[in-house]
Amino acid sequence: MAGRMHTGIAVGLTKWKRVIRRRVLAPIALITCVIGFSSCSTSSTRIATPAARASTSSALVQSCHQAEPGEQASTTGPATPIPADDLSPLSDEFDQAGTLGQWQDLATEEGFPNKAAHLDINTTSPGQLYIEPYTSTWFDDYRGVFLYKEITGDYVVSTRVRATGKGSATPTSTFSLSGLMSRAPRNITMSSWTPHGENWLFIATGYGDGRIDGPQFETKTTSNSASTLWLTPSQADWLNLRIVRIGEVFLLLYQFTGGRWTLSRCFDRPDLPQMLQVGVHAYTDWNTITTRYPDNPEEFNRTMLTGPDTHPDMIVRDEYVRFQRPGFQRAFKDKLAAGVATVEDVLNELN
């Protein structure tokens, strides 16, 4: 989102200048879009986070630092069945309207204006969670829609999602996406809010901006309200998203229908607590935010931004959200206990 250029064409200039003013000493790294089914010749720059700390810990942490986007399992075989466990009752197949009350809404919990124009289960779209957000975003200190459940320890969370515009197969407003998010809780209200306290990561599908044609994934990590993101090509179709937590390591994955689980990014986040808020987020219409509230997330977060001069264009439908403990086979558990398991081993367990 912030601070990247299409080859030969300046995009997001307002946001780029804003980020440079705030992080003038941050280095800029060049990355190339890579996904499992194709490569993207468009290069993009990003604001770099501090260099990964030197790690003498497990092979999983070290391989997370080195993992390549688009990585898949090196072996084939049936996926390991994951038995029911203590997290399974938190899952939602979205076939009963009343289960909405089992989710926590971040805006309600922390006392901010709700950024959802429409949000229901098994009503607008039978058998699905339906979200239509107002102008909003998840970037730095800016906030959007977030439904979650509190999860302690390792977990696998999965969803099947379709992100569209209001009248098109792909959203048309910049940075209109939805997916899975894991966030560190904050003991705040709107009146006690302070900046630089957001810590979370997510994977989402929808539309980012014009540097990549068509639908896109956005994968983002945010530490003390400093966000770093990547955009890669997605599909205008139903697809599966997943976050796997193993200790301090988080694998953010996507799967096209009939395909394998594919790594979008792996993050080593030892700063995140054992208990996280985990669920579905949504946001849309970044350009309006930069016009109305540049460098002012506090005022934006306190405001319900609606009306004819806004351009939200996002409809989210989820068929389910399923929570599970990582039910890996004994051989992998032994490698994990011995500190020699790698990201590739995790991917082989999932495929």
C-alpha positions as CSV (number, residue, x, y, z in Angstrom):
1,M,0.0,0.0,0.0
2,A,2.5,2.6,1.2
3,G,5.5,3.8,-0.8
4,R,5.7,1.7,-3.9
5,M,5.9,2.6,-7.6
6,H,4.7,0.8,-10.6
7,T,7.4,0.6,-13.3
8,G,7.7,4.1,-14.7
9,I,4.4,5.3,-13.1
10,A,4.1,7.0,-9.7
11,V,1.3,5.7,-7.6
12,G,0.2,6.3,-4.0
13,L,2.3,9.5,-4.0
14,T,0.4,11.0,-1.1
15,K,0.8,8.0,1.1
16,W,4.5,7.6,0.0
17,K,5.3,11.2,1.1
18,R,3.5,10.6,4.4
19,V,5.4,7.5,5.1
20,I,8.7,9.1,4.2
21,R,8.1,12.0,6.5
22,R,7.4,9.6,9.3
23,R,10.1,7.1,8.7
24,V,12.8,9.1,6.8
25,L,15.6,6.8,8.0
26,A,13.9,3.6,7.0
27,P,15.6,1.7,4.2
28,I,13.7,0.7,1.1
29,A,13.8,-2.8,-0.3
30,L,12.9,-4.0,-3.8
31,I,10.7,-7.1,-4.0
32,T,9.2,-8.9,-6.9
33,C,5.7,-10.4,-7.0
34,V,5.8,-14.2,-6.9
35,I,2.9,-16.6,-6.4
36,G,2.5,-20.3,-6.8
37,F,0.8,-20.4,-10.2
38,S,2.6,-17.6,-12.0
39,S,5.2,-14.8,-11.5
40,C,4.5,-11.1,-11.7
41,S,7.0,-9.0,-13.6
42,T,5.9,-5.8,-11.8
43,S,8.4,-4.8,-9.2
44,S,7.4,-2.9,-6.1
45,T,9.2,-1.2,-3.3
46,R,8.2,-1.3,0.4
47,I,9.1,0.4,3.6
48,A,11.4,-2.1,5.3
49,T,10.9,-3.3,8.8
50,P,14.0,-3.5,11.0
51,A,16.3,-6.4,10.0
52,A,15.3,-9.7,11.4
53,R,17.1,-10.4,14.7
54,A,19.9,-12.9,14.6
55,S,18.3,-16.2,15.8
56,T,20.0,-19.2,17.4
57,S,16.6,-20.7,18.1
58,S,14.7,-23.4,16.2
59,A,15.1,-24.3,12.6
60,L,11.5,-23.3,12.1
61,V,12.2,-19.7,13.1
62,Q,15.3,-19.5,10.9
63,S,13.6,-21.1,7.9
64,C,10.7,-18.6,8.4
65,H,13.3,-15.7,7.9
66,Q,14.4,-17.4,4.6
67,A,11.0,-18.6,3.3
68,E,10.1,-17.6,-0.2
69,P,6.6,-16.4,-1.2
70,G,4.9,-19.0,-3.4
71,E,6.6,-21.9,-1.7
72,Q,4.5,-25.1,-1.7
73,A,5.0,-28.6,-0.3
74,S,7.8,-30.7,-1.9
75,T,5.9,-33.9,-1.4
76,T,2.4,-34.9,-2.3
77,G,-0.2,-36.9,-0.4
78,P,-3.5,-36.6,1.4
79,A,-3.8,-33.8,3.9
80,T,-3.4,-34.8,7.5
81,P,-6.9,-35.0,9.1
82,I,-7.1,-32.7,12.1
83,P,-9.4,-34.2,14.8
84,A,-11.8,-32.1,16.9
85,D,-10.2,-30.3,19.8
86,D,-10.8,-27.5,22.2
87,L,-10.8,-24.8,19.4
88,S,-13.3,-26.7,17.2
89,P,-16.4,-25.3,19.0
90,L,-15.3,-21.8,18.1
91,S,-15.7,-22.6,14.4
92,D,-18.7,-21.1,12.5
93,E,-20.3,-22.6,9.3
94,F,-22.4,-19.4,9.0
95,D,-25.7,-21.4,8.6
96,Q,-27.4,-19.9,11.7
97,A,-28.0,-16.2,12.0
98,G,-27.7,-16.3,15.8
99,T,-24.0,-17.3,15.8
100,L,-23.1,-13.6,15.1
101,G,-23.5,-13.1,18.8
102,Q,-20.7,-15.5,19.5
103,W,-18.2,-13.2,17.7
104,Q,-16.7,-10.1,19.2
105,D,-16.7,-6.9,17.2
106,L,-13.7,-4.8,17.8
107,A,-15.5,-1.5,17.4
108,T,-18.1,-2.5,20.0
109,E,-15.5,-4.0,22.4
110,E,-13.3,-0.9,22.3
111,G,-16.1,1.7,21.9
112,F,-15.3,3.1,18.4
113,P,-17.8,3.8,15.6
114,N,-18.6,0.7,13.7
115,K,-17.2,0.8,10.2
116,A,-19.6,-1.9,8.8
117,A,-22.5,-0.7,6.7
118,H,-24.0,-4.2,6.7
119,L,-22.9,-7.2,8.6
120,D,-24.9,-10.4,9.2
121,I,-24.8,-14.2,9.1
122,N,-27.2,-16.4,7.1
123,T,-29.4,-13.4,6.2
124,T,-28.3,-11.3,3.3
125,S,-26.4,-14.3,1.9
126,P,-27.8,-17.6,3.2
127,G,-25.2,-19.8,4.6
128,Q,-22.6,-17.1,4.6
129,L,-21.1,-14.3,6.6
130,Y,-21.8,-11.0,4.8
131,I,-19.8,-7.8,5.3
132,E,-20.1,-4.5,3.5
133,P,-17.7,-2.0,5.0
134,Y,-17.8,1.8,5.0
135,T,-14.7,3.7,4.1
136,S,-12.0,2.2,6.4
137,T,-8.6,0.5,6.4
138,W,-6.1,-1.5,8.4
139,F,-2.8,0.3,8.1
140,D,-0.5,1.7,10.9
141,D,-3.0,3.2,13.4
142,Y,-6.0,3.3,11.0
143,R,-8.8,0.8,11.8
144,G,-11.4,-1.1,9.9
145,V,-14.0,-3.9,10.5
146,F,-12.8,-6.8,12.6
147,L,-14.8,-9.8,14.0
148,Y,-12.8,-12.1,16.2
149,K,-12.5,-14.8,18.8
150,E,-9.8,-15.0,21.4
151,I,-7.3,-17.8,20.9
152,T,-4.5,-18.8,23.2
153,G,-1.5,-20.7,22.0
154,D,-0.9,-22.4,18.6
155,Y,-3.8,-22.6,16.1
156,V,-4.9,-23.1,12.5
157,V,-7.6,-20.7,11.3
158,S,-9.1,-21.2,7.9
159,T,-11.8,-19.5,5.8
160,R,-13.3,-19.8,2.3
161,V,-13.9,-16.2,1.1
162,R,-15.1,-14.3,-2.0
163,A,-14.3,-10.6,-2.2
164,T,-16.2,-8.5,-4.8
165,G,-17.1,-5.0,-5.6
166,K,-20.8,-3.9,-5.2
167,G,-21.3,-4.3,-9.0
168,S,-18.2,-6.0,-10.2
169,A,-16.3,-9.2,-9.8
170,T,-13.3,-7.3,-8.3
171,P,-13.5,-4.2,-6.0
172,T,-12.7,-1.0,-7.8
173,S,-11.7,1.3,-4.9
174,T,-8.1,1.2,-3.8
175,F,-7.2,-1.2,-1.0
176,S,-10.6,-3.0,-0.7
177,L,-9.8,-6.4,0.8
178,S,-10.8,-8.9,3.3
179,G,-9.4,-12.0,4.9
180,L,-8.0,-13.4,8.2
181,M,-6.3,-11.3,10.8
182,S,-4.5,-12.0,14.1
183,R,-4.2,-9.0,16.5
184,A,-2.7,-8.4,19.9
185,P,-5.5,-7.2,22.3
186,R,-5.3,-3.6,23.6
187,N,-6.9,-2.4,26.9
188,I,-8.2,0.8,25.4
189,T,-11.4,2.7,24.6
190,M,-11.9,5.6,22.1
191,S,-11.3,8.1,24.9
192,S,-8.1,6.4,26.1
193,W,-6.7,5.5,22.7
194,T,-3.0,6.2,22.1
195,P,-1.0,5.9,18.9
196,H,1.7,3.3,18.1
197,G,0.0,0.4,19.9
198,E,-1.2,-1.8,17.1
199,N,0.4,-5.2,16.6
200,W,-1.1,-7.6,14.1
201,L,-0.7,-9.5,10.9
202,F,-3.1,-10.6,8.1
203,I,-3.7,-12.1,4.7
204,A,-6.5,-10.7,2.6
205,T,-7.9,-10.9,-1.0
206,G,-9.6,-8.2,-3.1
207,Y,-8.0,-5.2,-4.8
208,G,-5.0,-3.2,-3.7
209,D,-4.0,-0.8,-6.4
210,G,-3.2,-0.5,-10.1
211,R,0.4,-1.8,-10.0
212,I,-1.0,-5.3,-10.5
213,D,-3.9,-5.9,-13.0
214,G,-7.0,-7.5,-11.5
215,P,-7.6,-9.0,-8.0
216,Q,-4.8,-9.1,-5.5
217,F,-3.7,-10.6,-2.2
218,E,-2.4,-8.2,0.5
219,T,-0.2,-9.7,3.2
220,K,0.7,-7.3,6.0
221,T,2.5,-7.2,9.3
222,T,2.3,-4.4,11.7
223,S,4.5,-3.8,14.7
224,N,3.8,-0.8,17.1
225,S,1.6,0.6,14.4
226,A,4.3,0.5,11.6
227,S,2.9,-1.5,8.7
228,T,4.8,-3.4,6.0
229,L,2.8,-5.0,3.2
230,W,3.1,-7.0,0.0
231,L,0.7,-7.3,-3.0
232,T,0.6,-10.3,-5.2
233,P,-2.0,-11.5,-7.8
234,S,-5.1,-13.3,-6.6
235,Q,-8.2,-14.5,-8.5
236,A,-11.8,-13.2,-8.8
237,D,-13.2,-16.4,-7.4
238,W,-13.8,-18.2,-4.2
239,L,-10.5,-19.2,-2.5
240,N,-9.2,-20.4,0.8
241,L,-7.1,-18.5,3.3
242,R,-5.3,-19.8,6.4
243,I,-3.1,-18.6,9.2
244,V,-1.0,-21.2,11.1
245,R,0.6,-20.2,14.4
246,I,3.4,-22.4,15.8
247,G,5.0,-20.5,18.7
248,E,6.4,-17.2,17.5
249,V,6.1,-18.3,13.8
250,F,3.1,-17.4,11.7
251,L,2.5,-18.9,8.2
252,L,0.0,-16.9,6.0
253,L,-1.3,-19.2,3.3
254,Y,-3.7,-19.2,0.3
255,Q,-5.2,-21.9,-1.8
256,F,-7.0,-21.7,-5.1
257,T,-9.8,-24.2,-5.7
258,G,-8.2,-27.5,-6.6
259,G,-4.7,-26.3,-5.8
260,R,-2.2,-26.7,-2.9
261,W,-1.7,-24.5,0.0
262,T,0.8,-21.8,-1.0
263,L,2.9,-19.6,1.3
264,S,2.2,-15.9,1.0
265,R,4.5,-14.8,3.8
266,C,6.1,-16.3,7.0
267,F,6.5,-13.9,9.9
268,D,8.6,-14.4,13.1
269,R,6.7,-12.4,15.7
270,P,8.1,-13.1,19.2
271,D,6.6,-9.9,20.4
272,L,3.0,-11.1,20.0
273,P,1.3,-12.5,23.2
274,Q,0.0,-16.0,23.7
275,M,-3.6,-14.8,23.5
276,L,-4.6,-13.1,20.2
277,Q,-7.8,-11.9,18.6
278,V,-8.3,-14.0,15.5
279,G,-10.9,-13.6,12.9
280,V,-12.2,-11.8,9.8
281,H,-11.4,-8.2,8.8
282,A,-12.5,-6.0,5.9
283,Y,-11.7,-2.5,4.6
284,T,-12.2,-0.3,1.5
285,D,-11.6,3.1,-0.1
286,W,-8.1,4.1,1.0
287,N,-8.0,7.2,-1.4
288,T,-10.8,8.9,0.4
289,I,-9.0,8.4,3.7
290,T,-5.8,10.0,2.5
291,T,-7.8,12.9,1.1
292,R,-9.9,13.5,4.3
293,Y,-7.6,12.3,7.1
294,P,-4.0,12.2,6.0
295,D,-1.7,11.6,8.9
296,N,-4.7,11.7,11.3
297,P,-5.7,8.2,12.2
298,E,-7.1,9.3,15.6
299,E,-9.7,11.5,14.1
300,F,-10.5,9.0,11.4
301,N,-11.0,6.2,13.9
302,R,-13.4,8.4,15.8
303,T,-15.5,9.2,12.7
304,M,-18.1,7.4,10.7
305,L,-17.0,8.4,7.2
306,T,-20.0,8.1,4.9
307,G,-21.7,10.1,2.2
308,P,-21.5,10.9,-1.6
309,D,-17.9,12.0,-1.4
310,T,-16.8,8.5,-0.2
311,H,-16.3,5.5,-2.5
312,P,-16.5,2.2,-0.6
313,D,-16.7,-0.7,-3.0
314,M,-16.4,-4.0,-1.1
315,I,-18.7,-7.0,-0.5
316,V,-17.3,-9.9,1.5
317,R,-18.8,-13.3,1.7
318,D,-17.3,-16.1,3.9
319,E,-18.6,-19.7,3.8
320,Y,-17.0,-20.6,7.1
321,V,-14.3,-19.8,9.6
322,R,-12.7,-22.9,11.3
323,F,-10.4,-23.0,14.3
324,Q,-8.2,-26.0,15.1
325,R,-5.1,-26.9,17.0
326,P,-2.2,-27.9,14.6
327,G,-2.9,-31.6,14.5
328,F,0.4,-32.7,13.0
329,Q,1.6,-36.3,12.6
330,R,4.0,-37.7,15.2
331,A,7.1,-37.5,13.0
332,F,6.6,-33.7,12.6
333,K,5.9,-33.3,16.3
334,D,9.1,-35.0,17.1
335,K,11.0,-32.7,14.7
336,L,9.3,-29.7,16.2
337,A,10.2,-30.8,19.7
338,A,13.8,-31.3,18.6
339,G,14.0,-27.8,17.1
340,V,14.7,-29.1,13.6
341,A,11.3,-28.6,11.9
342,T,11.2,-26.2,9.0
343,V,8.5,-24.2,7.1
344,E,8.8,-26.8,4.3
345,D,7.9,-29.5,6.8
346,V,4.8,-27.5,7.9
347,L,3.7,-27.1,4.2
348,N,4.2,-30.9,3.7
349,E,1.9,-31.5,6.6
350,L,-0.8,-29.3,5.2
351,N,-0.9,-30.8,1.7
